[in-house]
């Protein structure tokens, strides 16, 4: 029976514990013989990353048992923390010591790299019988030394194959191992600004000389060999990441140009957006707001493959015409086995909900007019089979602001969204100017304009939704984490649109971020705001902390005490300013959490505190949720 209840107070079976369990983190997947292996976060085991396998009979077992934790800290964001050989030997980076270890069935892990607290490894790949990795060595100077290395599987040594640039990623050995291709870039660029794909001959165990396959003026990504002489990669001289091909001595040529992106921001080292198949076809992700999986024929034509996932889609591995794909679908995140010839997608792990589809909101792609051009977003209205609101009532809405800021959302409701919409709270997920997935020009809107364009865009989207009669203009909240938290705080002091704000490990002081953050992002703000010290006045003007006297509405601050990307001092400075200004607020510091919450108890508590905060500020009951005291 359907009940008539105010928005926000609808009963829901989607608890915070359900939301935590329904959103597992998957980190890589591989074919190993007849089995499928994958990395999976285990919130109930302190958020560790286990490696699991599904056998041909369908049973699932842990390859990497507790307490081992496959997690890299290269670039702080890691990626590529494990791989496996074709015969089932696991290689992984242990979070606690950042060494590379190996594990064979029936034995204990064995360290392959020496104990060195200054060294980190990530981006592990097994190619041509060789274990490759990115090594990052932290010393007295601020800029770590990085190199592409090969690691002997018998623990006999680590060999540097190439170094000489600030950053290196995505190494690719040619068939036979005679050549190496890789992505390189230097400060102050980020990998979505300018990179270079380099190709070198391996002689005497290292690259003896190299040549550039790209101009160095674009963001070129993911070199992959197709045969010994052809290199395929993603590049964007046309303004969209598309597939390109090059041979030594020839100019690069496009493969299947499209008004969509095959590529994305290289935040983590294991990301892949395409893979050649043995018969000459290429399977690729294309993004234009949302993601789709396509197969590109040798002649350049492309056909769309069925795939339940339409957000955060990555190619993990290929074997013949079979492809492992990770991503986010309507039922949650998962890994799928796609048979290209049969045009089928089989769920391997994750991707499902124990509840019916009637509880899951369907994202509606919407566009709003903003002062800098169109603003893209996805609207998730309140959704419940058991409740409706009284006639004439408009729903409260939370505007979600993704992190990055160079990132995007893809129009699929995750469990955090469903947790809110099932209770009668709408969500507007905004791809503000600076987001990926709409081409370089849209991404470049944020250049030198962080704290301006993003704030204008989220305000325009929220106001546009309310003006269309879909949201209550008096009950609009804004929520985001990291760079999204910056936009939350900046919008609260710079736009008179929102009645509450939720910041997870958000940036409040841009100057402090530039001084304190890690090397990978240490020059990110050069492009987002401007170089220091020349642009110091702009940093002061844009930082929410500099305008703390303009906070007028309640704020919830959530922070991890081990966060080295945005240290707790940022949240605590905002908290102190809220105390001084007499603004209702709550500050929650989670022990043992870093940049992004991983422990089950943290994820559950944060969701419940966010809901309690919204109920208290906007005046609706939150049955079953502990109350939150605001100072």
Residue pairs with C-beta under 8 A, 6 or more apart in sequence:
1 386
2 385
2 386
2 387
2 388
3 10
3 11
3 386
3 387
3 388
4 387
4 388
4 389
4 390
5 11
5 387
5 388
5 389
5 424
6 389
6 390
6 393
6 424
6 620
6 621
7 382
7 389
7 393
7 394
7 395
7 396
7 424
7 425
7 472
7 620
8 395
8 396
8 423
8 424
8 425
8 614
8 615
8 618
8 620
8 621
8 622
9 423
9 424
9 615
9 620
9 621
9 622
9 623
10 382
10 384
10 386
10 387
10 422
10 423
10 424
11 386
11 387
11 423
11 623
12 359
12 384
12 419
12 422
12 423
13 355
13 359
13 422
14 355
14 359
14 415
14 418
14 419
14 422
15 419
15 624
16 419
16 603
16 604
16 605
16 607
16 608
16 611
17 600
17 604
18 354
18 355
18 415
18 419
19 415
19 416
19 418
19 419
19 603
19 604
19 607
20 43
20 415
20 600
20 603
20 604
20 607
21 43
21 600
22 332
22 353
22 415
23 332
23 333
23 414
23 415
23 416
24 40
24 41
24 43
24 332
24 333
24 349
24 350
25 40
25 41
25 49
25 333
25 598
26 38
26 39
26 40
26 41
26 326
26 333
26 334
26 335
26 349
26 350
27 38
27 39
27 40
27 41
27 49
27 70
27 79
27 81
27 82
27 270
28 38
28 39
28 80
28 81
28 82
28 83
28 270
28 316
28 326
29 36
29 37
29 38
29 39
29 316
29 317
29 324
29 326
29 335
29 348
30 36
30 37
30 38
30 83
30 84
30 316
30 317
30 324
31 37
31 317
31 318
31 319
31 322
31 324
32 53
32 84
32 85
32 86
32 88
33 86
33 87
33 88
34 55
34 56
35 53
35 54
35 55
35 56
35 88
36 53
36 54
36 324
36 335
36 337
36 348
37 51
37 52
37 53
37 63
37 84
37 90
38 51
38 52
38 53
38 316
38 324
38 326
38 335
38 348
38 349
39 49
39 50
39 51
39 52
39 70
39 81
39 82
40 49
40 50
40 51
40 52
40 349
40 350
41 47
41 48
41 49
41 50
41 598
42 48
42 49
42 50
42 66
43 598
43 599
43 600
43 603
44 600
45 66
45 67
46 592
46 598
46 599
47 597
47 598
47 599
47 600
48 66
48 67
48 68
48 69
48 71
48 95
49 69
49 70
49 71
49 81
49 82
49 95
50 62
50 63
50 64
50 65
50 66
50 68
50 70
51 62
51 63
51 64
51 70
51 82
51 90
51 92
52 60
52 61
52 62
52 63
52 64
52 349
53 60
53 61
53 63
54 60
54 348
54 349
55 61
60 349
63 90
63 103
63 105
64 70
64 82
64 90
64 92
64 103
68 92
68 94
68 101
68 109
69 94
69 95
69 96
70 81
70 82
70 92
70 93
70 94
70 95
71 78
71 81
71 93
71 94
71 95
72 78
72 79
72 80
72 81
72 93
72 95
72 98
72 120
72 121
72 122
72 123
72 124
72 269
73 95
73 98
73 120
73 122
74 120
74 121
74 122
74 123
74 134
74 136
74 269
75 122
75 136
75 167
75 267
75 268
75 269
75 518
75 519
75 520
76 518
76 520
76 521
76 564
76 565
76 595
77 267
77 268
77 520
78 93
78 122
78 268
78 269
79 122
79 123
79 267
79 268
79 269
79 270
79 271
80 122
80 123
80 124
80 125
80 133
80 134
80 268
80 269
80 270
81 92
81 93
81 122
81 124
81 270
82 90
82 91
82 92
82 93
82 124
83 90
83 91
83 92
83 124
83 125
83 126
83 131
84 90
84 91
84 126
85 91
85 126
85 153
86 126
88 104
88 105
89 102
89 103
89 104
89 153
90 102
90 103
90 104
91 100
91 101
91 102
91 112
91 124
91 126
91 131
91 151
91 153
92 100
92 101
92 102
92 103
92 109
92 124
93 99
93 100
93 101
93 120
93 121
93 122
93 124
94 101
94 109
97 115
97 117
98 119
98 120
98 121
99 111
99 112
99 113
99 114
99 115
99 116
99 119
99 121
100 111
100 112
100 113
100 121
100 124
100 131
100 133
100 151
101 109
101 110
101 111
101 112
102 109
102 110
102 112
102 153
103 109
103 110
110 155
111 155
112 131
112 151
112 152
112 153
112 155
113 119
113 121
113 151
113 155
113 158
114 158
116 137
118 137
118 138
118 139
119 135
119 136
119 137
119 138
120 135
120 136
120 137
120 138
121 133
121 134
121 135
121 136
121 149
121 151
122 133
122 134
122 136
122 269
123 132
123 133
123 134
123 169
123 170
123 171
123 269
123 270
124 131
124 132
124 133
125 131
125 132
125 133
125 171
126 132
127 171
127 172
127 173
127 177
128 173
128 175
128 176
128 177
129 177
130 150
130 173
130 177
131 150
131 151
131 152
131 153
132 148
132 149
132 150
132 151
132 161
132 171
132 173
133 148
133 149
133 150
133 151
134 146
134 147
134 148
134 149
134 168
134 169
134 171
134 269
135 146
135 147
135 148
135 149
135 158
135 160
136 144
136 145
136 146
137 144
137 145
137 146
138 144
139 145
142 519
142 522
143 166
143 187
143 519
144 519
145 163
146 163
146 165
146 166
146 167
146 168
147 160
147 161
147 162
147 163
147 168
148 160
148 161
148 162
148 163
148 168
148 171
148 180
148 182
149 158
149 159
149 160
149 161
150 158
150 159
150 161
150 205
151 158
151 159
152 158
152 159
159 205
159 206
160 206
161 171
161 180
161 202
161 205
161 206
161 207
162 168
162 180
162 182
162 198
162 200
162 206
162 207
162 210
165 184
165 185
165 186
166 185
166 186
166 187
167 184
167 185
167 186
167 191
167 520
168 182
168 183
168 184
169 182
169 183
169 184
169 191
169 266
169 269
170 182
170 183
170 221
170 222
170 223
170 266
170 269
171 180
171 181
171 182
172 180
172 181
172 182
172 223
172 224
172 225
172 231
173 179
173 180
173 225
174 180
174 181
174 225
174 228
175 225
175 227
175 228
176 228
177 202
178 201
178 202
178 228
179 199
179 200
179 201
179 202
179 225
179 228
180 199
180 200
180 202
180 207
181 197
181 198
181 199
181 200
181 213
181 223
181 225
181 231
181 233
182 197
182 198
182 223
183 191
183 195
183 196
183 197
183 198
183 220
183 221
183 222
183 223
183 266
184 195
184 196
184 197
184 198
185 191
185 193
185 194
185 195
185 196
187 522
187 523
188 523
188 526
188 527
188 531
189 195
189 523
189 527
190 406
190 521
190 523
190 524
190 527
191 219
191 221
191 265
191 266
192 219
192 265
192 266
192 406
192 436
192 443
193 219
193 527
194 216
194 217
194 218
194 219
195 214
195 216
195 218
195 219
195 220
195 221
196 212
196 214
196 215
196 216
196 220
197 212
197 213
197 214
197 220
197 223
197 231
197 233
197 235
198 210
198 211
198 212
198 213
199 210
199 211
199 212
199 213
199 223
199 231
199 248
200 207
200 208
200 209
200 210
200 211
201 207
201 208
201 209
201 210
202 208
211 248
213 220
213 223
213 231
213 233
213 246
213 252
214 220
214 233
214 235
214 252
215 237
218 235
218 236
218 237
219 235
219 236
219 241
219 263
219 440
220 233
220 234
220 235
220 236
221 233
221 234
221 235
221 241
221 263
221 266
221 273
222 233
222 234
222 263
222 271
222 272
222 273
222 274
223 231
223 232
223 233
224 231
224 232
224 233
224 274
224 275
224 276
225 231
225 232
226 232
226 245
226 276
226 280
229 247
229 248
230 245
230 246
230 247
231 245
231 246
231 247
232 243
232 244
232 245
232 255
232 274
232 276
232 282
233 243
233 244
233 245
233 246
234 241
234 242
234 243
234 244
234 262
234 263
234 273
234 274
235 241
235 242
235 244
235 252
236 242
236 261
236 263
236 440
238 254
238 257
239 439
239 440
239 441
240 258
240 259
240 260
240 261
240 439
240 440
241 261
241 262
241 263
241 264
241 273
242 254
242 255
242 256
242 257
242 258
242 261
242 262
243 254
243 255
243 256
243 262
243 274
243 282
243 284
243 296
244 252
244 253
244 254
244 255
245 252
245 253
245 254
245 255
246 252
246 253
255 282
255 296
255 300
256 282
256 296
256 300
256 301
256 302
258 286
258 302
259 288
259 439
260 286
260 287
260 288
261 286
261 287
261 288
261 436
261 437
261 439
262 273
262 274
262 284
262 285
262 286
262 287
263 273
264 271
264 273
264 287
264 408
264 436
264 437
265 404
265 406
265 407
265 436
267 404
267 407
271 314
272 314
272 315
272 316
273 284
273 285
273 314
273 315
274 282
274 283
274 284
274 285
274 315
275 282
275 283
275 284
275 315
275 317
275 318
275 323
276 282
276 318
277 283
277 318
277 320
277 321
277 340
278 320
278 321
279 321
280 298
281 295
281 296
281 297
281 298
281 340
282 295
282 296
283 293
283 294
283 295
283 296
283 305
283 315
283 318
283 323
283 338
283 340
284 293
284 294
284 295
284 296
284 302
284 315
285 291
285 292
285 293
285 294
285 313
285 314
285 315
286 292
286 293
286 294
286 302
287 313
287 408
287 410
287 436
287 437
288 437
288 438
289 365
289 376
289 408
289 410
289 411
289 431
289 437
289 438
290 310
290 311
290 365
290 410
290 411
290 412
290 437
291 309
291 310
291 311
291 312
291 313
291 327
291 410
292 304
292 305
292 307
292 310
292 313
293 304
293 305
293 307
293 313
293 325
293 338
294 302
294 303
294 304
294 305
295 302
295 303
295 305
295 340
296 302
297 303
305 338
305 340
305 343
305 345
306 343
306 344
306 345
307 313
307 325
307 327
307 329
307 336
307 338
307 345
308 329
308 330
308 331
308 334
308 336
308 345
308 347
308 351
309 325
309 326
309 327
309 328
309 329
309 334
309 336
309 351
309 412
310 327
310 328
310 329
310 410
310 411
310 412
311 327
311 328
311 329
311 409
311 410
311 411
311 412
312 326
312 327
312 328
312 333
312 410
313 325
313 326
313 327
313 328
313 410
314 325
314 326
314 327
315 323
315 324
315 325
316 324
316 325
316 326
316 335
317 323
317 324
318 324
321 339
321 340
321 341
322 337
322 338
322 339
322 340
323 337
323 338
323 340
324 335
324 336
324 337
324 338
324 348
325 335
325 336
325 337
325 338
325 345
326 333
326 334
326 335
326 336
327 333
327 334
327 336
328 334
328 410
328 412
328 414
329 351
329 412
330 357
330 360
330 362
330 412
330 413
331 351
331 352
331 353
331 360
332 350
332 351
332 352
332 353
332 414
332 415
333 350
333 351
333 414
334 347
334 348
334 349
334 350
334 351
334 352
335 347
335 348
335 349
335 350
335 351
336 345
336 346
336 347
336 348
336 351
337 345
337 346
337 348
338 344
338 345
338 346
339 345
339 346
353 359
353 360
356 385
358 383
358 385
359 383
359 384
359 385
359 418
359 422
360 383
360 413
360 418
361 380
361 381
361 382
361 383
361 413
361 417
361 418
361 421
361 427
362 380
362 383
362 413
363 378
363 379
363 380
363 411
363 412
363 413
363 429
364 378
364 379
364 380
364 381
365 376
365 377
365 378
365 411
366 376
366 377
366 378
366 379
366 428
366 461
366 465
367 374
367 375
367 376
367 377
368 374
368 375
368 377
368 460
368 461
368 464
368 465
369 375
369 460
369 464
370 433
370 456
370 457
370 460
370 461
371 456
371 460
372 433
372 445
372 449
372 453
372 456
372 457
373 433
373 445
375 430
375 431
375 432
375 433
375 457
375 460
375 461
375 464
376 430
376 431
376 435
376 438
377 428
377 429
377 430
377 431
377 461
378 409
378 411
378 428
378 429
378 431
379 426
379 427
379 428
379 465
379 470
380 413
380 417
380 421
380 426
380 427
380 428
380 429
381 395
381 421
381 426
381 470
382 389
382 395
382 421
382 422
382 423
382 424
382 425
382 426
383 418
383 421
383 422
384 421
384 422
384 423
384 424
387 424
389 395
389 424
393 472
394 466
394 469
394 470
394 471
394 472
394 473
394 475
395 424
395 425
395 426
395 470
395 471
395 472
395 475
396 424
396 425
396 426
396 471
396 472
396 475
396 476
396 477
396 614
396 618
396 620
397 425
397 426
397 427
397 428
397 462
397 465
397 466
397 470
397 471
397 472
397 475
397 476
397 477
398 420
398 425
398 426
398 427
398 428
398 476
398 477
398 478
398 479
398 502
398 614
399 427
399 428
399 430
399 458
399 461
399 462
399 476
399 477
399 478
399 479
399 498
400 409
400 417
400 427
400 428
400 429
400 430
400 479
400 480
400 484
401 430
401 432
401 454
401 458
401 478
401 479
401 480
401 484
401 485
401 487
401 488
402 408
402 409
402 429
402 430
402 431
402 435
402 480
402 484
403 480
403 481
403 482
403 483
403 484
403 485
404 434
404 435
404 482
404 483
404 484
405 432
405 434
405 435
405 446
405 450
405 454
405 483
405 484
405 486
405 487
405 528
406 434
406 435
406 436
406 443
406 446
407 435
407 436
408 431
408 435
408 436
408 437
408 438
409 429
409 430
409 431
409 435
410 437
411 429
413 421
413 427
416 607
417 427
417 429
419 607
419 611
420 426
420 427
420 611
421 427
423 611
423 622
424 620
425 614
426 470
426 471
428 461
428 462
428 465
428 471
430 457
430 458
430 461
431 437
431 438
432 446
432 453
432 454
432 457
432 458
432 461
432 487
433 442
433 445
433 446
433 449
433 453
433 454
433 457
434 442
434 443
434 445
434 446
434 449
434 450
434 453
434 454
435 442
435 443
436 443
445 453
446 453
446 454
446 528
447 527
447 528
448 527
448 528
448 529
448 530
449 528
450 486
450 525
450 528
450 529
450 542
451 486
451 487
451 490
451 494
451 510
451 529
451 542
451 543
452 542
454 487
454 490
455 487
455 490
455 491
455 494
455 495
456 495
458 478
458 487
458 491
458 495
459 491
459 495
459 497
459 498
462 471
462 476
462 478
462 497
462 498
463 473
463 497
465 471
466 472
466 473
466 476
474 499
475 499
475 618
476 497
476 498
476 499
477 498
477 499
477 500
477 501
477 502
477 614
477 617
477 618
478 487
478 488
478 491
478 492
478 498
478 500
478 501
478 502
479 488
479 501
479 502
479 503
479 504
479 610
480 486
480 487
480 488
480 502
480 503
480 504
480 506
481 503
481 504
481 505
481 506
481 596
482 504
482 505
482 506
482 507
482 565
482 566
482 595
482 596
483 507
484 504
484 506
485 503
485 504
485 505
485 506
485 507
485 566
486 506
486 507
486 508
486 510
486 544
488 501
488 502
488 503
488 506
489 501
489 503
489 506
489 507
489 508
489 544
489 555
489 574
490 542
490 544
491 497
491 498
491 501
492 498
492 501
492 544
492 550
492 551
492 552
492 553
492 555
493 544
493 547
493 548
493 550
493 551
494 547
494 550
498 553
499 553
499 617
499 618
500 553
500 554
500 555
500 556
500 613
500 614
500 617
500 618
501 553
501 554
501 555
501 556
502 555
502 556
502 558
502 610
502 613
503 555
503 556
503 557
503 558
503 571
503 574
504 558
504 559
504 597
504 606
505 558
505 559
505 560
505 563
505 565
505 566
505 570
505 571
505 595
505 596
506 557
506 566
506 570
506 571
506 574
507 513
507 566
507 570
508 543
508 544
508 545
508 570
508 571
508 573
508 574
509 543
509 544
509 545
509 546
509 570
509 573
510 525
510 529
510 539
510 542
510 543
511 532
511 536
511 539
511 540
511 543
512 569
512 570
512 573
513 525
513 566
513 570
514 522
514 525
514 532
514 539
516 567
516 569
517 524
517 565
517 566
518 564
518 565
521 565
525 532
525 539
526 532
529 535
529 538
529 539
529 542
530 538
530 539
532 539
540 546
544 574
545 573
545 574
545 577
548 574
548 577
548 578
548 580
548 581
549 581
551 577
551 578
551 581
551 583
552 583
553 583
553 617
554 583
554 584
554 585
554 613
554 616
554 617
554 630
555 574
555 578
555 583
555 584
555 585
556 585
556 586
556 588
556 609
556 610
556 613
556 628
557 571
557 574
557 575
557 585
557 586
557 587
557 588
558 588
558 590
558 597
558 606
558 609
558 610
559 568
559 571
559 572
559 587
559 588
559 589
559 590
560 568
560 589
560 590
560 592
560 593
560 594
560 595
560 596
560 597
560 602
561 568
561 589
561 590
561 591
561 592
561 593
562 592
562 593
562 594
563 593
563 594
563 595
564 594
564 595
565 594
565 595
566 595
568 589
571 587
571 589
572 587
575 585
575 587
578 585
578 631
579 585
579 631
584 617
584 630
584 631
585 630
585 631
586 609
586 613
586 628
586 629
586 630
586 631
587 631
588 605
588 606
588 609
590 597
590 599
590 602
590 605
590 606
592 599
593 599
593 602
597 603
597 606
608 625
608 626
609 628
611 622
611 625
612 622
612 625
612 626
612 627
612 628
613 628
613 630
614 620
614 622
615 621
615 622
615 625
616 627
616 628
616 630
